[in-house]
Amino acid sequence: MPKAEIHPTWYPDAKVICNGEVVMTTGSTSPELHVDVWSGNHPFYTGTQKILDTEGRVDRFMRKYGMGGAAAADAKDGEKDASAKA
């Protein structure tokens, strides 16, 4: 049993509000929680996330370490053919 008058009031059905609409309820010490971002509109969870690769660093890494997929396999086959002909 908690001591009286030392704990904050617990609201088991606190409303989480994003952009003026209630998006979910949760337990909190505040009756309303106003948030800017939640899992329903965050790009990571909605699948609209963009990976910015302005300098081609990922492609450069893939080429450098031979992880380019089909293009890397074709290049390796070309190297084998050239060494077999020599």
Secondary structure, DSSP 8 states (H G I E B T S, - for coil): ---TTSS---EEEEEEEETTEEEEEEEESSSEEEES--TTT-HHHHT------TT-HHHHHHHHTT--THHHHHHHHHHHHHHHH-
